Amino acid sequence: MLAINTIISFAFLIAAIFITKLLALLSFVELPIELSSQDGIDALLFGIYFDASAAVLLTIPIFLSLIIASLFKRATNQLTRFLLCIAICWVVITTFSDAIYAKEASKHVTFELFNTQGMEVSLIQTAFKGYFGTVALGIACLLVSLFFIWKYLPLSNRKQANWYFNSLFIFLWLAVTLIIVRGGWKDSPQSPMSVYTIGDLDKAFIAWNAPYSIGYYLSKGDLAPIEKITKNPTSQQVKFFEHTQETASPAQLQSLKSANVIVVLLESWLAFDMQSYSGVVNATPFFDQLRARSFSTYSTYADAYRTVQGTFSTFCSYPNPINGFMANSQLQNASYSCLPHILAERGWQTAFIQGSGRGAVGAFAQTLGFEESYGKYDYPFKAVHNEWGFMDDDIYRFSLNQIDKFSQTGKPFLMTINTGTTHGSFLPDNVEYVFGRENIINERRSVMKYADDALKRFIPKLDSKLAQLDKPTIVILLSDHTAKTITGGLVKNSIPLLIYASDQSIPNEKRSITSSQRDIAPTIIDWLGGYVPWFTGNSLFDDSYDGRSSFSYGTNFFWLTKNHGVAIDSATGELHSCFDIDNDVVTKRRLECSEQAWSESLFAEGSYFNAISQQLLFEGKTQQYRKVNTKL
């Protein structure tokens, strides 16, 4: 009975995990690859390695209970079924929760588990309001599984085998468990990130196993350190870095002009849904009009998938840890000198405003130098809420009131406004979903259109107020990250950007380069008349800058120019792939690296930047970074 029921339980769990994952994937309106294609089938089959890991781990309590029962010659079928019910609850809940998160954030759950403090109610509301079909499918899957366990699962009632047979099975099963959990006899044990060894990000998305990965990160705990994935710099890269430190220009922060800075982080806006970028639909006509009369770049890409990541890369001009979160990690406690720090030390008032609860985002913003953090409980008025809190019109209203307060002090200010409408899928009863809401894509675009309408109402009020101030103001609009898309290519990272100044000191120009969130802080400092050598981005007002962008996805690091890009395996430092970027700024066309004249130099640039910046990040020495002034 020990051997038979252990094997039956394991077989049931691996089948249930596979079927549950398949159902969750089928609930997506769009996937990076078709499940029925050869690539999709290959990814599902590859994912069985991780499905088996989850199944064998969930079988452990059953295996132990059966060992105890064999010692006392007792039948434990009822206990086995009960333990299987607990296991299947874990499988279904984690799988469908991860599916909802992936639909929202365009990536699977990893360290984000520990960045949801204070947002539990909002997350549940988002799940039921925005993804009720997925929730219903998950509940149905769970009920069917529980019914099958109690009514049809064929557990053995045979008497216990001889002790030596059971002893042999126990030894063999422990060996099997060890091999499966470890991922075979590789150099190092597997982790959820091992899914990327499939060699393709889209396939890895399909192969991902939520019960295994969520259990893995829960077991590490919220205080467990983020692991440095990127390979250490080579001796040649270290030598070149030492050279840049010797030749870099010094910081210039003594004579910054007294001026205001407003950064609007457009929550989850995608360039893919904007006529002036990809041209697929026209969900943001006002932003496109404003961009046409502002400063902008040809394309911009986010090194972020959540707000805490976008906040770090934007205001600290530094890449996020590969496949990790700064917030609630050991890296958050390191010493940084970000834009809010720099300005606050020189007399600027600094504030971070959002429509949801302050939560981890507000607390993290304050560690980056924002002296004040405002959330929904700080608003002195009531208004319509979405799943997360105040919507854009009222966030802008609160922000305009704060500008009045700040301007009365006579001091310049840095204000960041994190919008909220596009954080959810809710629109007021009197507002039409202009693109419909029959699927997540059209619903996303409808909500973006409503957010764009709010921006249209806000900008004239803002400009009028800024014209009355005694100091000029630079205004920057960009996304913190994207959301609600699984479309392939660069859709998950392509974001909008525009810049203008109240005193018309910034030209109305679209520079024919790509840009990064990391370029924002250097651009602001340049406009203020300063220079920060440890910022990894560049001023977009520097005509000699020919544009670079970067981001990571899984363990891969991407380094882009306007028209080309390379993907680098961070763990090995090897060149993974090369691609051209189409005119829509999101479509990648994969190329043979050996046939591209630009691939070698781009790989050298990206490899150097990734190795050095990650090394300094994990050593707590980000202020030692210096820009490359000569070719590698």
Secondary structure as the mmCIF struct_conf table of DSSP 4:
data_model
#
loop_
_struct_conf.conf_type_id
_struct_conf.id
_struct_conf.beg_label_comp_id
_struct_conf.beg_label_asym_id
_struct_conf.beg_label_seq_id
_struct_conf.end_label_comp_id
_struct_conf.end_label_asym_id
_struct_conf.end_label_seq_id
HELX_RH_AL_P HELX_RH_AL_P1 LEU A 2 LEU A 26
TURN_TY1_P TURN_TY1_P1 SER A 27 SER A 27
BEND BEND1 VAL A 29 VAL A 29
BEND BEND2 PRO A 32 ILE A 33
TURN_TY1_P TURN_TY1_P2 LEU A 35 SER A 36
BEND BEND3 SER A 37 SER A 37
HELX_RH_AL_P HELX_RH_AL_P2 GLN A 38 PHE A 72
TURN_TY1_P TURN_TY1_P3 LYS A 73 LYS A 73
HELX_RH_AL_P HELX_RH_AL_P3 ASN A 77 ALA A 105
BEND BEND4 SER A 106 LYS A 107
BEND BEND5 THR A 110 THR A 110
HELX_RH_3T_P HELX_RH_3T_P1 PHE A 111 ASN A 115
TURN_TY1_P TURN_TY1_P4 GLN A 117 GLY A 118
HELX_RH_AL_P HELX_RH_AL_P4 GLU A 120 GLY A 130
HELX_RH_AL_P HELX_RH_AL_P5 PHE A 132 LYS A 151
TURN_TY1_P TURN_TY1_P5 TYR A 152 TYR A 152
HELX_LH_PP_P HELX_LH_PP_P1 ARG A 158 ASN A 162
HELX_RH_AL_P HELX_RH_AL_P6 TRP A 163 ARG A 182
TURN_TY1_P TURN_TY1_P6 GLY A 183 GLY A 183
BEND BEND6 GLY A 184 TRP A 185
BEND BEND7 ASP A 187 SER A 188
HELX_RH_3T_P HELX_RH_3T_P2 PRO A 192 ILE A 198
BEND BEND8 GLY A 199 GLY A 199
HELX_RH_AL_P HELX_RH_AL_P7 LEU A 201 ALA A 207
HELX_RH_AL_P HELX_RH_AL_P8 ALA A 210 LYS A 220
TURN_TY1_P TURN_TY1_P7 ASP A 222 LEU A 223
BEND BEND9 ALA A 224 ALA A 224
HELX_LH_PP_P HELX_LH_PP_P2 PRO A 225 LYS A 228
BEND BEND10 THR A 230 THR A 230
HELX_LH_PP_P HELX_LH_PP_P3 LYS A 231 THR A 234
HELX_RH_AL_P HELX_RH_AL_P9 SER A 235 THR A 247
BEND BEND11 ALA A 248 ALA A 248
HELX_LH_PP_P HELX_LH_PP_P4 SER A 249 ALA A 251
STRN STRN1 GLN A 252 GLN A 252
TURN_TY1_P TURN_TY1_P8 GLN A 254 SER A 255
STRN STRN2 ASN A 260 LEU A 266
TURN_TY1_P TURN_TY1_P9 GLU A 267 SER A 268
HELX_RH_3T_P HELX_RH_3T_P3 ALA A 271 ASP A 273
TURN_TY1_P TURN_TY1_P10 GLN A 275 SER A 278
BEND BEND12 VAL A 280 VAL A 280
BEND BEND13 ALA A 283 ALA A 283
HELX_RH_AL_P HELX_RH_AL_P10 PRO A 285 ALA A 292
TURN_TY1_P TURN_TY1_P11 ARG A 293 ARG A 293
BEND BEND14 SER A 294 SER A 294
STRN STRN3 PHE A 295 PHE A 295
STRN STRN4 SER A 296 TYR A 301
BEND BEND15 ASP A 303 ASP A 303
BEND BEND16 TYR A 305 ARG A 306
HELX_RH_AL_P HELX_RH_AL_P11 THR A 307 PHE A 315
BEND BEND17 CYS A 316 CYS A 316
HELX_LH_PP_P HELX_LH_PP_P5 PRO A 319 PRO A 321
TURN_TY1_P TURN_TY1_P12 ILE A 322 ASN A 323
BEND BEND18 MET A 326 MET A 326
TURN_TY1_P TURN_TY1_P13 ALA A 327 ASN A 328
BEND BEND19 SER A 329 SER A 329
HELX_RH_3T_P HELX_RH_3T_P4 GLN A 330 ASN A 333
BEND BEND20 ALA A 334 ALA A 334
HELX_RH_AL_P HELX_RH_AL_P12 LEU A 339 ALA A 344
TURN_TY1_P TURN_TY1_P14 GLU A 345 GLY A 347
STRN STRN5 GLN A 349 GLN A 354
BEND BEND21 GLY A 355 SER A 356
HELX_RH_AL_P HELX_RH_AL_P13 GLY A 359 THR A 367
TURN_TY1_P TURN_TY1_P15 LEU A 368 GLY A 369
BEND BEND22 GLU A 371 GLU A 371
STRN STRN6 GLU A 372 TYR A 374
HELX_RH_3T_P HELX_RH_3T_P5 LYS A 376 ASP A 378
BEND BEND23 PRO A 380 PHE A 381
STRN STRN7 HIS A 385 HIS A 385
BEND BEND24 GLU A 387 GLY A 389
STRN STRN8 PHE A 390 PHE A 390
HELX_RH_AL_P HELX_RH_AL_P14 ASP A 392 SER A 407
TURN_TY1_P TURN_TY1_P16 GLN A 408 GLY A 410
BEND BEND25 LYS A 411 LYS A 411
STRN STRN9 PHE A 413 ASN A 418
HELX_RH_3T_P HELX_RH_3T_P6 THR A 421 HIS A 423
BEND BEND26 GLY A 424 SER A 425
TURN_TY1_P TURN_TY1_P17 ASP A 429 ASN A 430
BEND BEND27 VAL A 431 VAL A 431
TURN_TY1_P TURN_TY1_P18 VAL A 434 PHE A 435
BEND BEND28 ARG A 437 ASN A 439
HELX_RH_AL_P HELX_RH_AL_P15 ILE A 440 ALA A 467
TURN_TY1_P TURN_TY1_P19 GLN A 468 GLN A 468
BEND BEND29 LEU A 469 LYS A 471
STRN STRN10 THR A 473 SER A 479
BEND BEND30 ASP A 480 ASP A 480
BEND BEND31 LYS A 484 LYS A 484
BEND BEND32 GLY A 488 GLY A 488
TURN_TY1_P TURN_TY1_P20 GLY A 489 ASN A 493
STRN STRN11 SER A 494 SER A 494
STRN STRN12 LEU A 497 ALA A 501
TURN_TY1_P TURN_TY1_P21 SER A 502 ASP A 503
BEND BEND33 GLN A 504 GLN A 504
BEND BEND34 ILE A 506 ILE A 506
STRN STRN13 LYS A 510 SER A 516
HELX_RH_3T_P HELX_RH_3T_P7 GLN A 517 ASP A 519
HELX_RH_AL_P HELX_RH_AL_P16 ILE A 520 TRP A 527
TURN_TY1_P TURN_TY1_P22 LEU A 528 GLY A 529
STRN STRN14 TYR A 531 TYR A 531
TURN_TY1_P TURN_TY1_P23 PRO A 533 TRP A 534
BEND BEND35 THR A 536 GLY A 537
TURN_TY1_P TURN_TY1_P24 LEU A 540 PHE A 541
TURN_TY1_P TURN_TY1_P25 ASP A 543 SER A 544
STRN STRN15 SER A 549 TYR A 553
TURN_TY1_P TURN_TY1_P26 GLY A 554 THR A 555
STRN STRN16 ASN A 556 LEU A 560
BEND BEND36 LYS A 562 ASN A 563
STRN STRN17 HIS A 564 ASP A 569
TURN_TY1_P TURN_TY1_P27 SER A 570 THR A 572
STRN STRN18 LEU A 575 ILE A 581
TURN_TY1_P TURN_TY1_P28 ASN A 583 ASP A 584
BEND BEND37 VAL A 585 VAL A 586
STRN STRN19 LYS A 588 LEU A 591
HELX_RH_3T_P HELX_RH_3T_P8 CYS A 593 GLU A 595
TURN_TY1_P TURN_TY1_P29 ALA A 597 TRP A 598
HELX_RH_AL_P HELX_RH_AL_P17 SER A 599 GLU A 619
TURN_TY1_P TURN_TY1_P30 GLY A 620 GLY A 620
HELX_RH_3T_P HELX_RH_3T_P9 THR A 622 GLN A 624
BEND BEND38 THR A 630 THR A 630
#
